Amino acid sequence: MSQSNVKDTLERARASARAGAWEAVEDLLKRYVSEAPDDREGYLLLGISLSKTGKLDEAADAFNRILMQNPQDIEALYDVAIIYRRQGNLHDALGTFIEALDLDPTRVTLHYTIGNIQRQLENFKAAAMAYAKAVELEPDYVPAYNNLGIVCAASHEYTKAANILRQGLSWAPDNPVLHFNYGMVLEADGRLEEAAAEYREALRYKSSWSDPLQNLGILLFKRGRYNEAKDIFTSILDKDPHDIQAWNNMGVIMEDRGHIQEAIQHYRRALELAPTHEKAVANLERVLKQGAAHSGASDAADTPDGETASVVWADEGVDNALLLFDAAGMVPVIEEELEICCAEEFEDGVAGPAPGAAAPSVKKHGEAEFLGIKKNTLVRLLKYLVGLVDYLPPEDREFFAQSDTRSDMEKIINTLEIGRKGLFREIQSRFPQHQYTTVRPIRDLKP
């Protein structure tokens, strides 16, 4: 091939690359590098075209050919590191990115990518350092705030994670992923009202996104706001009748409310769409085993706590509003005894008394008591009280919404039910046998 033909081949390859015709680029450049084996641009374009068509081993060979001639070629280092990562070879990818960073320590994307790999390797401290360096170099680099928040949350540093995600939102207040992740951190920290608000913000900027709706629905159900939760899952299914998570979660609500046949139908619908969906399988098996016991039962009343709490407290002649606001006086007592209340059964090997705290009385099923009240009974009472706000006159409802009482009580409910909080632990209901489908883990934000 003449010198002019060689140059023409390279130019045609460049034009094909600009057009995204990567197969044509590959064919042209394989001929070109056979005639110009030392040409850096030829091997760089060949490596890129091979990576675009999924031929990763050949792409790595092309980039390494450049590095044999110049080990400090930062572009080739960066590209071969990306290939290693796509192949799942995280340790070689990390080492190569670090080599590139040594050559260009101010490149923000290198710090960010190193942080992502360290997080994949569960080296959370190293990941946090890399993300922190990225935002130090570029204070408005939102993806680094997002992923730094994720790392802190994974280490159960929820307050720190929340602060970091708030910083990210100060740069990108309309980013739905940031709002969603911020909501999940708040939820893990027991700040359920704030978490619900963040899920709603995520939906404000991305109304078609079902993930925040799924988690918001479960949060509302957990707080005893059954009708609102049902409305959310109904809206999801109206838009997408193939949403397996929503069918399963609707089944949970129906079962909890005593509508057993409807629950069975919802679980079966989820399994028609995904026969191996573990949570729906477990739910259906459980409810069918309990079917005989439920078959003669009447449907629960459509109140915050069905035919249980509303009937009990009404029989006692207690006015709803009076009961609700008198509950504020219980909060300091509950907080004082919280560590005892939240203790789980010791033989399970999952919890013990706090230093200096008296050991709780543990029943054979792990249900602690204090002040003569069983923990589950207290949780049901608190949920009922919080749910009553929707049935109060507007002025009382507004007063309650603006007070600290509701958030305090919700945090206590969350702590009593969950005990040990964790970001990736699924939200539990007051009936722990239910298998909710929640959105986990929290999302990355692409740069």
C-alpha positions as CSV (number, residue, x, y, z in Angstrom):
1,M,0.0,0.0,0.0
2,S,1.4,3.4,-1.0
3,Q,2.0,6.2,1.5
4,S,-0.9,8.1,0.1
5,N,-3.2,5.1,0.4
6,V,-2.2,4.6,4.0
7,K,-3.1,8.2,4.8
8,D,-6.4,7.9,2.9
9,T,-7.2,4.7,5.0
10,L,-6.7,6.6,8.2
11,E,-8.8,9.6,7.1
12,R,-11.6,7.2,6.0
13,A,-11.4,5.6,9.5
14,R,-11.7,9.0,11.1
15,A,-14.8,9.8,9.1
16,S,-16.4,6.4,9.9
17,A,-15.7,7.0,13.6
18,R,-17.4,10.4,13.5
19,A,-20.4,8.7,11.9
20,G,-20.4,5.9,14.5
21,A,-19.8,3.2,12.0
22,W,-17.5,1.2,14.3
23,E,-17.4,-2.1,12.2
24,A,-16.1,-0.1,9.3
25,V,-13.6,1.7,11.5
26,E,-12.3,-1.7,12.7
27,D,-11.8,-3.0,9.2
28,L,-10.0,0.1,8.0
29,L,-7.7,0.4,11.0
30,K,-6.7,-3.2,11.0
31,R,-5.4,-2.7,7.5
32,Y,-3.9,0.7,8.5
33,V,-1.9,-0.6,11.6
34,S,-0.5,-3.4,9.5
35,E,1.1,-0.8,7.3
36,A,1.9,1.7,10.2
37,P,2.6,-0.5,13.2
38,D,4.0,2.4,15.3
39,D,1.2,4.9,14.8
40,R,-0.4,5.8,18.1
41,E,-3.6,7.3,16.6
42,G,-4.2,4.2,14.6
43,Y,-4.0,1.9,17.6
44,L,-6.0,4.3,19.8
45,L,-8.9,4.5,17.3
46,L,-8.7,0.7,16.7
47,G,-9.0,0.1,20.5
48,I,-12.0,2.4,20.7
49,S,-13.7,0.7,17.8
50,L,-13.1,-2.7,19.2
51,S,-14.4,-1.7,22.6
52,K,-17.5,-0.2,20.9
53,T,-18.2,-3.6,19.2
54,G,-17.6,-5.6,22.4
55,K,-14.3,-7.1,21.5
56,L,-12.7,-6.2,24.8
57,D,-9.7,-8.4,24.8
58,E,-8.6,-7.1,21.4
59,A,-9.3,-3.6,22.5
60,A,-7.1,-4.0,25.6
61,D,-4.3,-5.4,23.3
62,A,-4.5,-2.3,21.1
63,F,-4.2,0.1,24.0
64,N,-1.4,-1.9,25.6
65,R,0.4,-1.7,22.2
66,I,0.6,2.1,22.8
67,L,1.7,1.6,26.4
68,M,4.6,-0.6,25.3
69,Q,5.9,2.4,23.4
70,N,5.0,5.0,26.0
71,P,4.0,3.7,29.5
72,Q,3.0,7.2,30.5
73,D,0.4,7.7,27.8
74,I,-2.5,8.8,30.0
75,E,-5.2,8.5,27.4
76,A,-4.2,4.9,26.7
77,L,-4.0,4.1,30.4
78,Y,-7.5,5.5,31.0
79,D,-8.9,3.6,28.1
80,V,-7.4,0.2,29.1
81,A,-8.5,0.8,32.6
82,I,-12.1,1.2,31.4
83,I,-11.7,-2.1,29.5
84,Y,-10.5,-3.9,32.6
85,R,-13.4,-2.6,34.6
86,R,-15.9,-3.7,31.9
87,Q,-14.4,-7.1,32.0
88,G,-14.9,-7.2,35.8
89,N,-11.2,-7.1,36.5
90,L,-11.5,-4.5,39.2
91,H,-8.1,-4.8,40.8
92,D,-6.3,-4.3,37.5
93,A,-8.7,-1.5,36.6
94,L,-8.0,0.2,39.9
95,G,-4.2,-0.1,39.6
96,T,-4.3,1.3,36.1
97,F,-6.5,4.3,37.0
98,I,-4.2,5.0,39.9
99,E,-1.3,5.0,37.4
100,A,-3.2,7.6,35.3
101,L,-3.9,9.6,38.4
102,D,-0.2,9.8,39.2
103,L,0.3,11.4,35.8
104,D,-2.7,13.8,36.2
105,P,-3.7,14.2,39.8
106,T,-6.2,17.1,39.1
107,R,-8.4,15.1,36.7
108,V,-11.8,14.9,38.6
109,T,-13.2,12.0,36.6
110,L,-10.2,9.8,37.7
111,H,-10.9,10.5,41.4
112,Y,-14.6,9.8,40.9
113,T,-14.0,6.5,38.9
114,I,-11.5,5.3,41.5
115,G,-14.1,6.0,44.2
116,N,-16.6,3.9,42.3
117,I,-14.3,1.0,42.0
118,Q,-13.3,1.2,45.7
119,R,-16.9,1.2,46.6
120,Q,-17.5,-1.9,44.4
121,L,-14.6,-3.6,46.3
122,E,-16.3,-2.4,49.6
123,N,-13.3,-0.3,50.5
124,F,-15.6,2.4,51.7
125,K,-13.0,4.6,53.5
126,A,-10.9,4.8,50.3
127,A,-14.0,5.4,48.2
128,A,-15.0,8.3,50.5
129,M,-11.5,9.8,50.2
130,A,-11.7,9.7,46.4
131,Y,-15.1,11.2,46.2
132,A,-14.1,13.9,48.7
133,K,-11.1,14.8,46.5
134,A,-13.3,15.1,43.5
135,V,-15.6,17.6,45.1
136,E,-12.6,19.5,46.5
137,L,-11.3,19.9,43.0
138,E,-14.7,20.6,41.5
139,P,-17.2,21.8,44.1
140,D,-20.2,21.5,41.8
141,Y,-19.4,17.9,40.7
142,V,-22.8,16.5,41.7
143,P,-22.2,12.8,41.0
144,A,-19.4,12.8,43.6
145,Y,-21.7,14.2,46.3
146,N,-24.3,11.5,45.4
147,N,-21.9,8.6,45.7
148,L,-20.1,10.0,48.7
149,G,-23.5,10.1,50.4
150,I,-24.1,6.5,49.4
151,V,-20.7,5.4,50.9
152,C,-21.4,7.2,54.2
153,A,-24.8,5.6,54.4
154,A,-23.4,2.2,53.7
155,S,-21.2,2.7,56.8
156,H,-24.3,3.8,58.8
157,E,-23.1,7.4,59.0
158,Y,-26.6,8.7,58.2
159,T,-26.2,12.2,59.5
160,K,-23.0,12.7,57.5
161,A,-24.6,11.1,54.5
162,A,-27.7,13.4,54.8
163,N,-25.5,16.5,55.0
164,I,-23.5,15.5,51.9
165,L,-26.6,14.8,49.9
166,R,-28.0,18.1,50.9
167,Q,-24.8,19.8,49.6
168,G,-25.4,18.0,46.3
169,L,-28.9,19.2,46.2
170,S,-27.7,22.8,46.7
171,W,-26.0,22.4,43.3
172,A,-28.7,20.4,41.7
173,P,-32.1,21.0,43.5
174,D,-34.1,19.5,40.6
175,N,-32.2,16.2,40.4
176,P,-34.6,13.3,41.2
177,V,-31.9,10.8,42.0
178,L,-30.4,13.0,44.7
179,H,-33.8,13.5,46.2
180,F,-34.5,9.7,46.1
181,N,-31.2,8.8,47.7
182,Y,-31.6,11.5,50.3
183,G,-35.0,10.1,51.1
184,M,-33.6,6.6,51.6
185,V,-30.9,7.9,54.0
186,L,-33.5,9.8,56.0
187,E,-35.7,6.7,56.1
188,A,-32.8,4.5,57.3
189,D,-32.2,7.1,60.1
190,G,-35.8,6.9,61.2
191,R,-36.8,10.3,59.9
192,L,-39.8,9.0,58.0
193,E,-41.8,12.2,57.5
194,E,-38.7,13.9,55.9
195,A,-38.1,10.8,53.8
196,A,-41.6,10.8,52.5
197,A,-41.1,14.5,51.5
198,E,-37.9,13.7,49.6
199,Y,-39.6,10.8,47.7
200,R,-42.3,13.3,46.7
201,E,-39.6,15.8,45.6
202,A,-38.1,13.0,43.4
203,L,-41.5,12.5,41.9
204,R,-42.0,16.2,41.4
205,Y,-39.0,16.2,39.0
206,K,-39.6,12.7,37.5
207,S,-43.3,11.9,37.8
208,S,-43.1,8.7,35.8
209,W,-40.4,7.1,38.1
210,S,-42.0,4.3,40.1
211,D,-39.2,3.7,42.6
212,P,-39.9,6.6,44.8
213,L,-43.6,5.8,44.6
214,Q,-42.9,2.2,45.8
215,N,-41.0,3.3,48.8
216,L,-43.4,6.1,49.6
217,G,-46.3,3.7,49.5
218,I,-44.5,1.4,52.0
219,L,-43.7,4.3,54.2
220,L,-47.3,5.4,54.3
221,F,-48.5,1.9,55.1
222,K,-45.9,1.5,57.8
223,R,-47.2,4.7,59.4
224,G,-50.8,3.4,59.3
225,R,-52.0,5.5,56.4
226,Y,-53.5,2.6,54.5
227,N,-55.7,4.3,52.1
228,E,-53.0,6.6,50.9
229,A,-50.6,3.7,50.4
230,K,-53.3,1.8,48.5
231,D,-53.9,4.8,46.2
232,I,-50.2,4.9,45.4
233,F,-49.9,1.3,44.4
234,T,-53.1,1.6,42.5
235,S,-51.7,4.5,40.6
236,I,-48.5,2.5,39.8
237,L,-50.6,-0.4,38.4
238,D,-52.8,2.0,36.4
239,K,-49.7,3.1,34.5
240,D,-47.9,-0.2,34.4
241,P,-50.1,-3.3,35.0
242,H,-47.0,-5.4,34.8
243,D,-45.3,-3.9,37.9
244,I,-44.5,-7.0,40.0
245,Q,-43.5,-5.0,43.1
246,A,-46.7,-3.1,43.1
247,W,-48.9,-6.2,42.8
248,N,-47.0,-7.8,45.7
249,N,-47.2,-4.7,47.9
250,M,-51.0,-4.4,47.1
251,G,-51.3,-7.9,48.3
252,V,-49.6,-7.0,51.6
253,I,-52.0,-4.1,52.2
254,M,-55.0,-6.3,51.4
255,E,-53.8,-9.0,53.7
256,D,-53.1,-6.7,56.5
257,R,-56.5,-5.1,56.2
258,G,-58.2,-8.5,56.3
259,H,-59.1,-8.8,52.6
260,I,-57.6,-12.2,52.3
261,Q,-59.1,-13.2,48.9
262,E,-58.0,-10.0,47.3
263,A,-54.5,-10.4,48.8
264,I,-54.3,-13.9,47.2
265,Q,-55.4,-12.5,43.8
266,H,-52.7,-9.8,44.0
267,Y,-49.9,-12.3,45.0
268,R,-51.0,-14.6,42.2
269,R,-50.9,-11.8,39.7
270,A,-47.4,-11.0,40.8
271,L,-46.4,-14.6,40.3
272,E,-48.0,-14.8,36.9
273,L,-45.6,-12.0,35.8
274,A,-42.6,-13.5,37.7
275,P,-43.1,-17.1,38.9
276,T,-39.9,-17.1,41.0
277,H,-40.5,-13.8,42.8
278,E,-39.4,-14.8,46.2
279,K,-41.4,-12.3,48.3
280,A,-44.7,-13.0,46.4
281,V,-44.0,-16.8,46.7
282,A,-43.5,-16.5,50.5
283,N,-46.5,-14.2,50.9
284,L,-48.8,-16.5,48.9
285,E,-47.7,-19.6,50.7
286,R,-48.2,-18.0,54.1
287,V,-51.6,-16.6,53.4
288,L,-52.9,-19.9,51.9
289,K,-51.7,-21.7,55.0
290,Q,-53.7,-19.2,57.1
291,G,-56.7,-19.3,54.7
292,A,-58.8,-21.5,56.9
293,A,-58.4,-19.2,59.8
294,H,-59.2,-16.1,57.7
295,S,-62.0,-17.6,55.7
296,G,-64.7,-16.9,58.3
297,A,-63.4,-13.5,59.3
298,S,-65.2,-10.3,58.3
299,D,-63.3,-7.6,56.5
300,A,-61.5,-5.1,58.7
301,A,-63.1,-1.7,59.2
302,D,-61.7,1.1,57.0
303,T,-60.1,3.0,59.8
304,P,-56.4,3.6,60.7
305,D,-56.1,0.3,62.5
306,G,-59.0,-1.8,61.2
307,E,-61.2,-3.5,63.7
308,T,-58.6,-3.6,66.4
309,A,-57.4,-0.3,67.9
310,S,-60.4,1.7,66.9
311,V,-62.9,-0.6,68.6
312,V,-60.7,-1.1,71.7
313,W,-60.3,2.6,72.3
314,A,-63.9,3.5,71.4
315,D,-65.1,0.9,73.9
316,E,-63.1,2.7,76.5
317,G,-65.0,5.9,75.8
318,V,-61.8,7.8,74.9
319,D,-62.2,10.8,72.6
320,N,-59.9,10.4,69.5
321,A,-58.5,13.9,69.6
322,L,-57.9,13.9,73.4
323,L,-56.1,10.5,73.1
324,L,-54.0,11.8,70.3
325,F,-52.7,14.9,72.0
326,D,-52.4,13.4,75.4
327,A,-50.0,10.9,73.8
328,A,-47.4,13.7,73.7
329,G,-47.0,13.2,77.4
330,M,-45.9,9.6,76.8
331,V,-43.0,10.6,74.5
332,P,-40.4,11.4,77.3
333,V,-41.2,8.2,79.1
334,I,-40.9,6.2,76.0
335,E,-37.6,7.8,75.1
336,E,-36.2,7.2,78.6
337,E,-37.0,3.5,78.3
338,L,-36.3,3.1,74.6
339,E,-33.2,1.0,74.9
340,I,-35.0,-1.6,77.0
341,C,-38.0,-1.5,74.7
342,C,-36.0,-2.1,71.6
343,A,-34.0,-5.1,73.0
344,E,-34.4,-8.2,70.9
345,E,-34.4,-11.7,72.2
346,F,-30.9,-12.5,73.4
347,E,-30.7,-16.1,72.3
348,D,-31.0,-14.9,68.7
349,G,-27.5,-13.4,69.1
350,V,-28.5,-10.1,67.6
351,A,-28.8,-7.7,70.5
352,G,-28.0,-7.1,74.2
353,P,-28.7,-4.5,76.8
354,A,-27.0,-1.2,76.5
355,P,-24.1,-0.5,78.9
356,G,-25.5,0.3,82.3
357,A,-29.1,-0.5,81.3
358,A,-31.3,-3.0,83.0
359,A,-32.0,-6.2,81.0
360,P,-35.5,-6.3,79.6
361,S,-37.9,-9.0,80.5
362,V,-37.8,-11.2,77.5
363,K,-40.7,-13.4,76.6
364,K,-40.3,-16.7,74.9
365,H,-41.1,-15.0,71.5
366,G,-38.8,-12.1,72.2
367,E,-41.4,-9.5,73.1
368,A,-40.1,-7.1,75.8
369,E,-42.4,-5.2,78.2
370,F,-42.1,-2.0,80.1
371,L,-44.6,-0.2,82.2
372,G,-46.6,-3.4,81.9
373,I,-47.2,-2.8,78.2
374,K,-46.0,-5.2,75.5
375,K,-43.9,-3.7,72.8
376,N,-46.2,-4.7,70.0
377,T,-49.2,-3.3,71.8
378,L,-47.4,0.0,72.3
379,V,-46.5,0.1,68.6
380,R,-50.1,-0.5,67.6
381,L,-51.3,2.2,69.9
382,L,-48.8,4.7,68.6
383,K,-49.7,3.9,65.0
384,Y,-53.3,4.3,65.7
385,L,-52.7,7.7,67.4
386,V,-50.6,9.0,64.4
387,G,-53.2,7.7,62.0
388,L,-56.0,9.6,63.8
389,V,-54.6,12.9,62.5
390,D,-56.4,12.3,59.1
391,Y,-59.8,12.2,61.0
392,L,-59.4,15.4,63.0
393,P,-60.9,18.8,62.2
394,P,-58.7,20.9,59.9
395,E,-57.5,23.2,62.6
396,D,-56.4,20.3,64.9
397,R,-54.8,18.5,62.0
398,E,-52.8,21.6,61.1
399,F,-51.7,22.0,64.7
400,F,-50.6,18.4,64.9
401,A,-48.7,18.6,61.6
402,Q,-46.7,21.6,62.8
403,S,-45.8,20.1,66.2
404,D,-42.9,17.9,67.1
405,T,-45.3,15.2,68.4
406,R,-45.9,13.5,65.1
407,S,-42.2,13.2,64.1
408,D,-41.3,12.1,67.6
409,M,-43.9,9.4,67.7
410,E,-43.0,8.2,64.2
411,K,-39.3,7.9,65.0
412,I,-40.2,5.9,68.2
413,I,-42.4,3.6,66.1
414,N,-39.7,3.1,63.6
415,T,-37.1,2.4,66.4
416,L,-39.4,0.0,68.2
417,E,-40.2,-2.0,65.2
418,I,-36.7,-2.1,63.6
419,G,-34.4,-1.9,66.6
420,R,-31.2,-2.1,64.6
421,K,-31.4,0.2,61.6
422,G,-29.6,-0.4,58.4
423,L,-29.7,1.3,55.0
424,F,-30.2,-1.9,53.1
425,R,-32.6,-3.5,55.6
426,E,-36.1,-3.7,54.1
427,I,-38.9,-1.7,55.9
428,Q,-40.8,-4.0,58.2
429,S,-44.5,-3.8,59.0
430,R,-46.1,-4.4,62.3
431,F,-46.7,-7.9,61.0
432,P,-43.0,-9.0,60.3
433,Q,-44.0,-12.0,58.2
434,H,-45.0,-9.8,55.3
435,Q,-42.5,-9.6,52.5
436,Y,-42.5,-6.1,51.1
437,T,-40.8,-5.2,47.8
438,T,-38.8,-2.1,48.3
439,V,-36.3,-0.4,46.1
440,R,-32.8,-1.3,47.1
441,P,-29.9,-0.3,46.9
442,I,-29.9,3.4,46.3
443,R,-28.9,4.7,42.9
444,D,-25.7,5.9,41.4
445,L,-25.8,9.2,39.6
446,K,-24.0,9.2,36.3
447,P,-21.5,12.1,35.7
